[in-house]
Amino acid sequence: MKIAFVGKGGSGKTTLSSLFIRHLAASRVPVIAVDADINQHLGAALGLDEAEAAALPAMGAQLPLIKDYLRGSNPRIPSSESMIKTTPPGEGSRLLRVGEDNPVYDACVRTVDLDGTAARLMATGPFTESDLGVACYHSKVGAVELCLNHLVDGREEYVVVDMTAGSDSFASGMFTRFDMTFLVAEPTRKGVAVYRQYKEYARDFGVPLKVVGNKVQGPEDLAFLREETGDDLLVTVGHSDWVRAMEKGRPARFDQLEEANRQALETLHHTADAAYGRRDWERYTRQMVHFHLKNAESWGNAKTGVDLAAQVDPAFVLSEGAATPQPA
């Protein structure tokens, strides 16, 4: 199951995504966490110290390896240099699975200990000094999008992505890659404004969206969110002494998280699991191809010097049963 956490900057989406990751790990569910936010705070929220978080390998720096591995023996892709972030898989492409080991994970994944359980963590990597003023952050998350395009995951296998803040998520087709999107909203006008914008952009793509109210302090906050988000409001989260201690770098064991907040995470888990029955791999593949063709026409063909539409395999549908060739 592919799960996104989105919201405006400062809404608490990284904190909520880290709590959900901890909950899944404590439930003994295989989980890969992906930090796709420009601020790169997910590692720290999962308990890494500053040096450990800074040492996480950047997916963007491994893009040539990622492309070369995923290309496999796909005859429609003559070279990995012609692949772009939206290149879809086809016959002969290698696919990624949550529980396996592969060269992409070897290069990009680090295991994070979480009170005796574990999650695997990947990060896009931060802006560097050489990027400032000349690079777009969405070029960094291209590695994430390419991996999601080639990812096959089943029920009770989770990939949880902490997305970039606000509506920046719509600068690529990655927002359609998820079985469930949890939008973290504070009970403020700015908080619900991002919700309205996200819902409007996502409407035509059938993106499953639920709102998680955060920093809710009483009945008035709850009533405000209900009025503004209606049936999309799934659950709310209030003050947490556990989270405050975690933010100071001194968290208690996760099983000491407040009961109300533990129940909120359980609701997220049930909601994400229920989305499994609504999966439509054919639609998922069509949307993948749709955004690839848009990117090819907009900039990809000119950048690579080839017709990227030829990379589309019309007979291929990504699914749990899709086969992937093994490395030579």
Secondary structure as the mmCIF struct_conf table of DSSP 4:
data_model
#
loop_
_struct_conf.conf_type_id
_struct_conf.id
_struct_conf.beg_label_comp_id
_struct_conf.beg_label_asym_id
_struct_conf.beg_label_seq_id
_struct_conf.end_label_comp_id
_struct_conf.end_label_asym_id
_struct_conf.end_label_seq_id
STRN STRN1 LYS A 2 GLY A 7
BEND BEND1 LYS A 8 LYS A 8
TURN_TY1_P TURN_TY1_P1 GLY A 9 GLY A 10
BEND BEND2 SER A 11 GLY A 12
HELX_RH_AL_P HELX_RH_AL_P1 LYS A 13 ALA A 26
TURN_TY1_P TURN_TY1_P2 SER A 27 ARG A 28
STRN STRN2 VAL A 31 ASP A 35
BEND BEND3 ASP A 37 ASP A 37
TURN_TY1_P TURN_TY1_P3 ILE A 38 ASN A 39
HELX_RH_AL_P HELX_RH_AL_P2 LEU A 42 ALA A 45
TURN_TY1_P TURN_TY1_P4 LEU A 46 GLY A 47
HELX_RH_AL_P HELX_RH_AL_P3 GLU A 50 ALA A 54
TURN_TY1_P TURN_TY1_P5 ALA A 55 ALA A 55
BEND BEND4 LEU A 56 LEU A 56
HELX_LH_PP_P HELX_LH_PP_P1 PRO A 57 PRO A 57
STRN STRN3 ALA A 58 ALA A 58
HELX_RH_3T_P HELX_RH_3T_P1 MET A 59 GLN A 62
HELX_RH_AL_P HELX_RH_AL_P4 LEU A 63 ARG A 71
TURN_TY1_P TURN_TY1_P6 GLY A 72 SER A 73
TURN_TY1_P TURN_TY1_P7 PRO A 75 ARG A 76
BEND BEND5 PRO A 78 PRO A 78
HELX_RH_3T_P HELX_RH_3T_P2 SER A 80 SER A 82
TURN_TY1_P TURN_TY1_P8 LYS A 85 THR A 86
HELX_LH_PP_P HELX_LH_PP_P2 THR A 87 PRO A 89
TURN_TY1_P TURN_TY1_P9 GLU A 91 GLY A 92
STRN STRN4 LEU A 96 ARG A 97
TURN_TY1_P TURN_TY1_P10 VAL A 98 GLY A 99
HELX_RH_AL_P HELX_RH_AL_P5 PRO A 103 CYS A 108
STRN STRN5 ARG A 110 LEU A 114
TURN_TY1_P TURN_TY1_P11 ASP A 115 GLY A 116
STRN STRN6 THR A 117 ALA A 123
TURN_TY1_P TURN_TY1_P12 GLU A 129 VAL A 134
HELX_RH_AL_P HELX_RH_AL_P6 TYR A 137 LYS A 140
TURN_TY1_P TURN_TY1_P13 VAL A 141 VAL A 141
HELX_RH_AL_P HELX_RH_AL_P7 GLY A 142 ASN A 149
TURN_TY1_P TURN_TY1_P14 HIS A 150 HIS A 150
STRN STRN7 LEU A 151 VAL A 152
TURN_TY1_P TURN_TY1_P15 ARG A 155 GLU A 156
STRN STRN8 TYR A 158 ASP A 162
HELX_LH_PP_P HELX_LH_PP_P3 MET A 163 THR A 164
BEND BEND6 ALA A 165 ALA A 165
HELX_RH_3T_P HELX_RH_3T_P3 GLY A 166 ALA A 171
BEND BEND7 SER A 172 SER A 172
HELX_RH_3T_P HELX_RH_3T_P4 GLY A 173 THR A 176
BEND BEND8 ARG A 177 ARG A 177
BEND BEND9 ASP A 179 ASP A 179
STRN STRN9 MET A 180 ALA A 185
BEND BEND10 PRO A 187 THR A 188
HELX_RH_AL_P HELX_RH_AL_P8 ARG A 189 ALA A 202
HELX_RH_3T_P HELX_RH_3T_P5 ARG A 203 PHE A 205
TURN_TY1_P TURN_TY1_P16 GLY A 206 GLY A 206
STRN STRN10 LEU A 209 ASN A 214
BEND BEND11 LYS A 215 LYS A 215
BEND BEND12 GLY A 218 GLY A 218
HELX_RH_AL_P HELX_RH_AL_P9 PRO A 219 THR A 229
HELX_RH_3T_P HELX_RH_3T_P6 GLY A 230 ASP A 232
STRN STRN11 LEU A 233 VAL A 237
HELX_RH_AL_P HELX_RH_AL_P10 ASP A 241 GLU A 247
TURN_TY1_P TURN_TY1_P17 LYS A 248 GLY A 249
HELX_RH_3T_P HELX_RH_3T_P7 PHE A 254 GLN A 256
BEND BEND13 LEU A 257 LEU A 257
HELX_RH_AL_P HELX_RH_AL_P11 GLU A 259 ALA A 274
HELX_RH_3T_P HELX_RH_3T_P8 ALA A 275 ARG A 278
HELX_RH_AL_P HELX_RH_AL_P12 TRP A 281 ASN A 295
HELX_RH_PI_P HELX_RH_PI_P1 ALA A 296 GLY A 300
HELX_RH_AL_P HELX_RH_AL_P13 ASN A 301 THR A 304
BEND BEND14 GLY A 305 VAL A 306
HELX_RH_3T_P HELX_RH_3T_P9 LEU A 308 GLN A 311
TURN_TY1_P TURN_TY1_P18 PRO A 314 ALA A 315
TURN_TY1_P TURN_TY1_P19 GLU A 320 GLY A 321
HELX_LH_PP_P HELX_LH_PP_P4 PRO A 325 PRO A 327
#
